[in-house]
Amino acid sequence: MQLIIHRGTRQIGGSCVELRSGDTRILLDIGMPLSLGDDDAPGNGDSIDELLQRGVLPAIDGAYRGHEPGIQAVILSHAHQDHMGLACYVHESIPVYATCGTWALHESLAIFLPQFVSIQNQRAMRVGKPVRIGPFSITAHLVDHSAPDAVALEVQADGHRLLYSGDIRSHGRKAWLWDKLVDRLGGKVDTLVMEGTTIGRPEGSVKTEDDLEEEFVESMRSQRHLAAVFCSSHNLDRIVTIYRAALRTQKMMVIDLYTALVLMRLARISRRIPQFDSDNMRIAPWGYHQDRLQSAGMMDFLEHTASRWTTWREMNAAPSNVVLLARSNRYTPAWLEESCGGDIRHVTFVWSMWDGYWKDDKHIRPLCERYGVQPVHLHTSGHCTWSDIQRFVAGLRPGRIVPIHTEHAEHFAQHLSGVTLLQDGEALDL
C-alpha cells in the first residue's frame, strides 16, 4: 500500500488522502481549503483546469470531470466542506461513498444554495460494514465530532491496516465512541493518519456538551429579552444542547426552515433527534427559505411544517421566553434592529462557534459593537486535544503515525515515537 497526502500535512482543512495498491487508487476526503479568500473560492463558471491552476483543486491525475478517470472510489469521512467540499468536481464515473447522515446534510444544503453543485454517483456506506474496492477493504467507524454521522476510516490492503481519523474528539455527546474505537482496533493499526487541529492552541480544561448545556441554562434564565444564538445547523450536538437547555428553562426555541429540514432528514440516523414539532420548538419561516423550498418542489414540506410557524409579533409578545437560532449574514442585523428597536441592547447575543469566526465576522460583531453589547461565547471544539491524541495513540499502539489536518506536524515528532512527517504530494510506501 502507498500513502500520498495531497493536502493537509501542514494545514487545517482541505484534507485529501490517496491510497494506492497495484493499479487501484482511492481517495479519503477531498475538502475545500479553509484558506481560500472570496476571490479564490470556486464559482460555477470555473473550469477544472482553472481550479487546478489556482491551486483550489489538488493535482490528482484521473480524479476530475473532463479528465480520463483513474481513481476507483472516493470515501468521505463527514459533511464538513473542508473534507468534502471539492467532491462535486470528481469525475461522474467515480463512486463517492459517505454515510447516510453525510448525504442527508449534503442534500439539504443543495436546496438552499443556488450555486451549490451536487456530488455525482453517490453511494451509501454503512457503518461497520466493509466496502470493497479492488484490493482495498474500507470500514467506517462512527466517531464523536460536531458533524453528525462522522466516521474514521479503517483501510486494509496488502496485509497492512491504516486508520484515518477524519475529525474526532472525546468530549461531545457521543464521547463513548472514542473508547469503543480504541477497544476495537487497539494493537491492530499499522499506520495511523491522525488529525491535530488544536495543536498550538491553548489547551486548558475542555468543556463538554454537558458543560455547555449548564451554561446555556444559566444564560437563558438570566436573559432580559430575546436570545439570539449563532451556531451551525450542521452541529447536531450543539442544537441538542440548546434544545435541552430550552426545555429546562421553558423557553421557546425558534429554528428556521433549513434547520427544520436538516433535523427531519437526520431522523433516519436516530429517532432521538429533536424535530420541528417537538415540545417548545417553533419555526421562523424566512421568505428566502420558503422560495428555495418552493423552487425545489417541496411544497409538501412547507405545508407539513406550517402549523409550527411563528411570527415576530408572537415572539415579541414575550421576547424573554424566546431562544432564536440565528445566522450571521447581511440581513440579520437589519431585522434585529427593526424588530427590537431600542431593546436590542437587552438582546442576549450568544456566539456558539469557533472564536476565529467571531474575529472575522462582518455582520453580528459590528452590530454588537455599535450598540455596546457584549456577546456571550458558549462553544467547545469539534476536535480532540493534544492530551486526547496522546491517549488515543497509547490505546491504539500504531506502528506508524502520520500527522494531518494540522499546522504543527512537528509537535507529533517531538513528543511521540514512530512519527513520519510528510509533505503534500509525497509518496510513502507502507
N, C-alpha and C positions, 0 to 999 in steps of 0.2 A: 504494500500500500504506500502511496506517496501523498504527502500533505502539502498544499500550497494555500497560504492565506493571501488572498488578493487584496484585501483591505481590512485593517483592524489591528495590525501589530503595534502601531504607535498612535492610535487614535480611538476615540469613543464614537461609536456609531458607524454606519456604512459597512457592517460586517459582511464578509463573503469568504467562505472556505471551500476550496476544491479538494476532492479526494479522487485519486486515480488507482486503478488496479487493472493491469493489462490495457485493453482498449476501452475500458469503461470509465467514464468520468461523471461524477455527481457534484452538485453544489449544495452546501449547507448555508442557507440565508443568502440574500443579495439585497443589501439595505442601502437606503439613501444616506449619503454623508450628512451629518449634522452641521458640518462646517460650511455648507453651501449658503451663500447670500442670495438675496432676492434676484440679483442679476444672473446668478449661476444656475438657479433652480431650473429643472427641465420644464418645457412647455409643450403644448400639443403640436406645435409646428416644428419641433426639433427632430432632426433625423438621428438615426443610430450613430452614424459616422460623426455628426456634430457633437453628440453627447460623449462619444469616445475621445474625441479630440480635446474637449474641455475637461476631461477627467472626471465627468459625472459618473459614467459607466466604467467599471474596471475593465481592463483589457483582457478579455477571456475569449479565446478562439472558440467559435461554434456555439456561443450562448444566445445570440440575439437575433431578432427578426431581420430578415433580409440577408442573412449570412447562412452559409451551409451549416446545418446543425451538427454539433459534435459532443454535446452534453446529453447524457441519458436521462437525468432527472434533477430537479431542484427540490430540496426539502426545507421548509420554513419552520423556524422554532416558535415564532409568535407573531402577533399582529402589529407590532410597532414598526413605524416606517423606516427606522434605521436598521431594520432587519429584513423587511420585505418590500420596501418602497420602490425598488427597481425591478421587481419580478414581472411587472407589466410589459417590460421590454424583452423578456425571454421569448425565444422562437416558439411559435404556436404549436409546433410538433413535440416540444419537450414537456413532459408531465410535471406539474408543480404540486407537491404534496404539502398538506397542512392539516391541523386538527379541525374538528367541527367548529369549535369556538373561534378559531382564527378566521375561518371562512365566513362565519356569521358577522364578524366585525368588518371584514372586507366588503361584503355585500351591502351592509348598511351604509358604509362610507361612500360607496359608488353612487348611491341615490342622491346624496346631499351635496356632492362636489361636482359641478358640471365639467371641470377639467380632468376629473379622475378617469384613468384608463384601467379597465378591469383586466385582471390576470386571465390569460387563456389556459385551456387544458388543465382545469383544476381537478385535483384528486384528493379524496378524503383519506386521512391517515388516522387509524385507530390507536389510541394509547395502549402500549403493551403488546401490540400485535406487529410482528416484524413485516416490513416491506422489503421485497427482494428486487434488486436492480442488478442484473448480471451477477458478479461475484459478491456484491455488497448485500448485507442484511442490516437494515436500519430500524431501530426500535425507539419509539418516542416514550419518554418518561415524564409524567406531569411534574412540574416544579412550582414553587411559590414565587410569584412575580406579580407586578401590578397589572399586567395584561392577562386576561382570563385564558385558560386552556393553553398556557405556555408550557413548552417542553424542553428538556435536554435530549440530545440525540446520541444514542449508542450505535456505533457503526462497526460491523465486523467484516473483515475480508482478509484473505491470505494468512489466516492464523493470528491476526492482530485485532485487538479491540480498542477502539478510540471512543472517548466520551467528549462531546461538545456541550459545554454547559449552557449555551444560549445566555439569557439573562436569568439570574437566580438570586434568591435571598432566603433568609430563615426567620423573618420577623413579621410576616404577613398573616393573613387568615388561614393560610394553608402551610404553616411552618412545619407541620409534621411530615410533609413530603420530603423535606431535606434529609431527615434521618432514614426515611424509607428508601431513598435512592442510595444512600451510603450503605445501608444494610444489604441492599440487593447487589451492589456492584463492588463492595469493599474487597480489595485484593485481586480484582479481576480486570482492572483497567491498565492497559499498556501505555496509552497516551491520553492525557487529559488536556484538552484545549479549553482554558479557563478564563472567564471574564474577570477584569479587575477595574471596573468603572470607578469605584470610590477611592482607590488608592491615590494618595496625595491630598485628599480632603481630611479635615479634622475628624477624628473618629468619635471619641467620647462615648456617651451612652446612646444606644439606638432605641428609638421609640417603636413600639409595636402598634399594630392597628387597634388593639385593645386600649393601649395608652392614649391613642388619638381619640378614640371614642369617648373616653372620660373627659378629655379636653374640649371636645365638641359639646358634650353635655354641659360643661361649665360655661362655655361661651353662649350657648343657646339660652341658658337660664338667666344670663345677665343682659341679653340683648334688649335694647330700648325701642328698636324699630325693626325694619326688615333686615334679615341676614342674607347677604349675597355671597355665596360660596363659589369660588372659581376652581374647578377641577376637571380632569378629563373624563368624558363619558366612557372611555375605554378602561378606566381604572375601577374595575368592578369592586375590589376590596374597599376602596375609598367611598364609593357610593353606598355600599352596605354599611360601612362605619357611620356615615352621615345619617342614613335612614334609621339605624338603630338608635342613634342619639336623638333624632327627631321623635321617635316613638316614646322614648323615655321621658322626654320633656313636653310631650303632647303638642308638638309643632306640626304645621302642615308643610310637607316637603314638596316643592314645586319643581318639576323637571320639564324639559322641552320634548318635542315630538321625536327628535333624533335619539335622545336618551331612552325614551319610551320604546322606540323600535329596537335599539340595541339590547335592552333588557329582555324584550319579548323573544328576540332571536337567540339570546343566550340561555333562555329557559330550557333549550334542548340539552344543555350540559348539566343543569341542576334545577330541580324544582324549588330549591330554597332561595333562589334569586328573587328579590322583591320586584314586583311588576307595577305598571301604571295604575292598576286597580287595587293595589294593596292598601291596607289601612293608612290613613294620613298622607296619601300620595295624590297629587293633582298634576295637571299638565298645563303649561303656558303655551298655547298654540301659535307661535310666531308665524307671521304671514309667509316669510321665505320658506320655512319648513313645510307649510301647507302646499305652497306652489311646487316644491320639489317632489313631494309625495304624489300630488296630482299628475305631474309630468311623467312620473314612473308608473302611473296606472294603479296607485294604491289607495283609491277612494274607500275601499273596504276598511283599510286600517284607520283612516280618518273617521269614518262612521263608527268604528268599533271603539275608538278612544273618546269620542265626543262627549260622552256623559261625564268624563273626568276633567274636562277642560275648565280652566278658571280664568278670571279676568283681573286686571289691576284694581278695578272697583271692589271686587270681592277681597283681594289681598289687602287693599288699603283700609278695609273696614277694621282690621285688627293686624296691622303690619308686624307687630312684635311676636305674632304667632306664626310667621312665615319664614321658611328657610328656602331660598331660591337658588338652585344650581344655575349659575350664570356663565357667560363666555366673555373673554376679553377680546372684543372686536370694536370696530368703529361705531357701531350702533348702540352698544350697551351704555356708555356714559351719557349720551343724549337722552336715552329712555329713562335712566335713573334720575337725571336732573329734572326732566319734565314730570315724572311721576311723583317724585318725593319732594320736590321743591326745596324749601329751606330745611326740611327734615333730613336731607341727605347727610348732614353732619352727624346724625344719630344712627345712620345705617352701619351695621357691622359688616365690614369687608373681610372675608376670610380667604387667604391665598393658600390653596391646598395642592400646590405643585412645587416643583424644584425652585429654589431661590434664584437660580440662574435665569429662569424665565422671567421672574419679577424684575430683575435688574435690567432686562432688555424690553420690558413691557412698554407699549406705546399708547395704551388706552386707559387701563384702570389705575396704573401708578400715577400718571399725571392728574387723573380725576381726584385721587386721594390727596395728592399734594396741593391741589387747587383749593380744596375745602379743609385742609388741615386734619384729615382723618388718618389715624394710624391703623394700618391693616393688621389683622391677626394672621400669623403664619402657623398653620397646622398641617404638617406634612411629615412623611417618612419615606426614605428611598425605596425604589423597587429593586435595589441591587445589594449584594452581600458586602459586608465589611471585610477588612483585611483579617481580622480575627476569625471571621467565618471561613475565609479562604484557607487559613491555616488548619482549621478544624476539619474542613472538607478534605484537604489533602491527607491529613493524618488518618482519616477514616477510609478513604479510597485506596491509599498507598499506591499511586500510579507509578509506572516505571519512568515516565517522562511527563513533564509539564510544559505546555506551550501557551504563553500569555496571549490574550486577545482582548479587544474592546477596552483598551487602557492607554493612558498617556504615560504610564510609569512601569513599563515592562521590566526595566532593570531591577525594580524592587523585588520581583519574584526571585531573580537570580541571586540577589544579595542575601535573601533570608530563607530560601528553600533549596533543597538539593534536587538534582535531576531536571533542571530547567534548561530549555533550549529557546534562545531568543532568535526570532526570525525577522526578516524584513518583508514588506509587502512584495508578493510575487516570487519569493524564494521557495524553491522546492526542497522538501525534506523527505528522504526515504525512511520509512518506519520499519 
